[in-house]
Amino acid sequence: MDADRPGGLRTPIFADDEAQASGSEAREHEVHKAAGHCSDKALKVILCLQFLEVSAFYGVYLNLIVYLQDVLHGDSASNVTAVNSWAGVSYLMPLLGAAVADSYWGKHKTVLIGLSISVVGMAMVTTSATLPSLRPPRCSPGAYCAPATISQELVFFSGIYLCGVGIGASKAVFISFAAEQFDDDDDKNTSGREAKASYFSWYYAVANVAMLTAGTLLVWVEDKVNWGLGYGICASFVVVAVVGLAATAPMYRLVPPAGSPIKGVLQVLVALSRKVNLAVPDDATELYEEDGVKNPLLHPLHERLQHTEQFRCLDKAAIVTAEDLEDGDLNRPWRLCTVTQVEELKTLLRLIPIWLTSAVYFVANTQAQTTFVQQGHKTESHIAGGAASVPAASLTSIETVLAAAYVTFYNRAVAPSVAFTPLQLMGLGHATAAGAVAVAACTEACRLRMAGGPGRRAPKWGIAWLLPQYAMAYAVMAVSDASLSVGQMQFFYDQSPETMRGASTAFYFLSISLGNLINSQLVTLVASVTSAGGRTGWFPPEMDDGRLDYYFVLVVAITLLNFAVFVALAKNYTSKRKNDFLETKESNLIDTGDGKISWNWSQPRGRAGGILVGINNDSFDIVNVEIGIYFIRTLLLDKKGKFEWNLVIVYGDAQNAGKVAYLAELSRVYQDNVVVPCVMGDDFNIIRDHLNFVFNAIIEQAGLRDLPLNGRNFTWANNQDNPTYEKLDRILICPDWEEQYPLAEVHALERELSDHTPLVLDTGNKAKDNGYVKGVMPEFGNNGVNIVQYVDDAIFLIQDDEESARNLKFILTAFEQMSGLTITFHKSEVFLFCEAREKVDIYQEIFTCKLGEVPLKYLGLLVSDVRLGNKFWKVVTEKIEKSNTRFWEDWWVGSKPLKEAYLSLYNISFDHRIFVAKAIDMRWNNFTFRRALNGDKKILWSSLKMRCEEK
C-alpha cells in the first residue's frame, strides 16, 4: 500500500540485490550514514535564500497597483489590467523554468540564472523610481495629472517584467531544488517523508513571513518614505540571494537534468499519428507494456500504470504491429509506446479540466492583491488620531497572518483526526472564495454610499472602519487560499506522471498565472461594455464614480458557477491507477472476478495507507472479521484441517506519538482472542531490540515466536548509496498454531518499487491442496509429489495437459524474475510418458528444451514408466542401505523433512521392485526406533506403511 497518498495502498515491491545483508551480522539492524545527503545547514541556507526571493517578489507585487496609480498616473482599469498581466506572466514562468531545469540546465543553475535576470530587472525598476526623468511629475491637488510617457513606461515595465520572468522562472524550481537535497528514495520511507513534509511546512512558513515582511515593512517604506529606497531594498535582497546561492554551491546535492518530461507525451502523439487508422483491441492485454526496470524508455524509478478505458483512441500508440516486430527490437519510442506512457498522457488530459477550474478560482483570489488594495487606497490611512498610518497594500498582510494561523490549526487540530483528500481541500477553497468576494462587495457598497455617489466627494472613510470588513473578507480568503493551494499542489504532485513531478508545483503557479490573465481580460471586457455609449462604467478613472461592488457580484457568480463545475468534475474524476496487484490471466493463479477472494480493508490514517487483506474462499471459511485502526483480524476455518485460527495483519504507526495507542491496541486484540491460535504479522514499524521493552513484553506475554526470515536479514532499506537497513516486518506465531503447521517458514521475496520487502508465509501445504495453482500435480495418490529438488537440479511432474505445461513454464519464468536466478531451459530435458510421447513438438516448444530419454537417474534413483530389471535396482538399494541418518536423530524438527525426502525418493519412480520398497521401509523403521530408545518423546512417527508390491 502506498503510504504517501491519502487513500492509497501500501504496495509490496522488489529490492535490488545490494539491499541484502549477509547472515553473519549479529544484530537486527544496521545504520549507514551517507555523505552527501541533505543536511540541516543546507536546508537552512536554502530557506533563508527563499525568504529573500519571496520578499523581493511581493515587495514589488503587493504595492504595484499603487505605484501605477500614484506615480505613473494610470487609470483604474488599465492599472488592474497591467498588474494582472504582469502577474500572469510571472506565474507562467515556473513552467518554462521547470522545463529548462529538467531538460538542460539542472535546478541549481536555472535558479541562479533566473535570479540573476531578476537582479537586472530590479535595478531598472529602482532606477525608474529614483530618477525624476524616468517618471512623470507629481500631481498637484486639483491639477491635471500628466500620464507617464512611452519611454518612462518602457523602462519601468521592462524592469518589472525582467524581474517577474527571472523570479518566476526560478520560483517552482527553487522549491524542487530544496526537495532534491533529499535522497531520491527518501519519500519512500517514513523518515524521508517526514523530512520532506517538514521542509514544505517550513517553506510555507518562510513564504508567509516573507509576504508579511513585504506587506508591512517594504510596502511602508515604498509608500511613506521613498519608492526608490523600497525597490532598492528588494533589489538588494535578490543580489544577496544570487551571491549566497553561488557561494554555497559545494554544500548542495546537484542532480543532473534527466531529460524533457514533454518528450514522452510527444512520443505518444507521434506513435498515435502513425497508427491512427488501426482499430483499438478489445483486450487491453494485447497492448505493449514492459517493466520499467528493463525498459530504457522509462525512468529508472518509473511507476507502472494500469490501463484505463478513458481516451481509448490513444491506446493505438501501444498497438504492436508486424512492422514493429520486423527486426525483433521493440525499443522504438517514436513508433511504439508502452501502456504506461499512454496512461501518462491520459492522466494529463484528465488533469486539465481540474486545473482550469483552479485557474478560474484565482479570478476571485487575485482580487485580494488588486481591487481590495484599491478599496483600501481610497480610505484615510491614518489611525489612532493620525499618530500612525496603514498603507493600503499592507491590508494583504491580514490574509497572510490568518492563512498561517489557519494552516497551523489545520495541521495540529484537524489533520491528525480527519484526513481530507486533495480534491476535498480544493472544494473547500472553491466554496469559500465566493464568500470572501461577497464580503468585499458589501464593504464596497457601504463605502460608495459614504462617498455620496458619482460626482460627489464626501470625506474619506477611515481605514479603521474598514478593518472589520477586511478582516472578515481576508479571513475567508485565507481559508480559501490555503485550502485550495495545499490541496492543489498535493493533488497535482500525486496525480501527475512521475516524470513530471519535478514540474508539478509549476502547474500551481501556472493556474495563478492564467487566473490573473483571465481577470485582466475580464476587467477590460467589463470596462468596455459598461462604458459603451458614453456611460461612466464600472471602472472610471475616479474609483468613487464606478461600481466596483457590481464587479465583485459578477466575480461571485463566476466563482459559484466554477465551484459547481469543479464538483461535477471531481465526482467523475478517474484517479491515476497503479499496479497494486499483478494479475496474470494465462496462469489462473488468482482470479478476483469469480468470488474466490474475499477482501477486507481498513481506511488510511492521514498520509499513511490502510490495510488490505484477501482470503482464498476455496481454502478458508471466514468466521469473523474485526477491523481496527492498526490491524485487521480475520478468524479463519481451514477447510481441509478443520482448524480455526486468527490471522492478524498489522500496520503500525511510524510516528513516535502514535506508538503508545498502537501498542495498546496490539496487546488488546491479542488478549481478547488468546483462546484461538494466532498468526500476527506484516509491518510493525518497530525495531525489535533490547531497548524496546514494551514491544518485547507484548510478544513474551502472548507467548509468540518470531519466525526466522529466510532470504535476507532485513525487510526495509531506503535505497540510498549508503543504505539504512532495518527489520520492520515480521511474522509472529503462537505454539498452538505452530503445532498445526510445524513446517511453516517465512520467505523474503525481491522488491522493485517499495522500500519494504514482501514476505511469504509458507505453511508447508501443497499448492494443489490449497487451490493456488492448476495443473502442476501428477496423479500419484495422496503421497504424490509435484516438485523434487536437491541442490541445483529439480524434477517437475505434471499431467499430460498443455495448459498445465504452460502454467508450469509461467511459474518458472516468474521465479526467474523474482529471484534473479536463471533457469537453464536450454540445458534441461523434457521426459514424456505414455500417450504424451505423441506431443513431442508441443512440449518442446513450450519448454524450449531438448527431449530426454528414460530411464532417468536422479540422485542415483531410477525414473521410468517401464519395468526395469533387478540389475538396475540393486545400485539403488545399496545406496539406501549406506545412507547416514545419525545427523538427524538429535534434531526432532529435521526428522519431518527426512521423512518427506524418503517419500519423495519412493514415489518419484513410476515402477520399481518390491525389495526396493522393503529397503526404504526398513531404513525408516530403524531410524524411528533408535530415536525412541534415545528418549525423544516429542515426535514419534510410525513406520511408512508402504505397499510392498509393484506399482
Secondary structure, 3 states (H helix, E strand, C coil): CCCCCCCCECCCCCCCHHHCCCCCCCCCCECCCCCCCCCHHHHHHHHHHHHHHHHHHHHHHCCHHHHHHHCCCCCHHHHHHHHHHHHHHHHHHHHHHHHHHHHHHCHHHHHHHHHHHHHHHHHHHHHHHHCHHHCCCCCCCCCCCCCCCHHHHHHHHHHHHHHHHHHHHHHHHHHHHHHHCCCCCHHHCHHHHHHHHHHHHHHHHHHHHHHHHHHHHHHHHHHHHCHHHHHHHHHHHHHHHHHHHHHCHHHCCCCCCCCCCHHHHHHHHHHHHHCCCCCCCCCHHHECCCCCCCCCCCCCCCCCECCCCCCHHHHHHHECCCCCCCCCCCCCCCCCCCHHHHHHHHHHHHHHHHHHHHHHHHHHHHHHHCHHHHHHHCCECEECCCCEECCHHHHHHHHHHHHHHHHHHHHHHHCCCCCCCHHHHHHHHHHHHHHHHHHHHHHHHHHHHHHCCCCCCCCCCEHHHHHHHHHHHHHHHHHHHHHHHHHHHHHHHHHCCHHHHHHHHHHHHHHHHHHHHHHHHHHHHHHHHHCHHHCCCCCCCCHHHCCHHHHHHHHHHHHHHHHHHHHHHHHCCCCCCECCCCCCCCCCCCCCCCCCEEEEECCCECCECECEEEEECCCEEEEEEEECCCEEEEEEEECCCCEEEEEEEEECCCCHHHHHHHHHHHHHHHHHCCCCCEEEEEECCCCCCCCCHHHHHHHHHHCCEECCEECCCCCEECCCCCCCEECCEEEEECHHHHHHCCCCEEEECCCCCCCECCEEEECCCCHHHHCCCCCCCCCCCCCCCCEEEECCEEEECCCCCHHHHHHHHHHHHHHHHHHCCCCCHHHCEECCCHHHHHHHHHHHHHHCCEECCCCEEECCEEECCCCCCHHHHHHHHHHHHCCCCHHHHCCHHHHHHHHHHHHHHHHCCCCCCHHHHHHHHHHHHHHHHHHHHCCCCCCCCCCCCCCCCCC
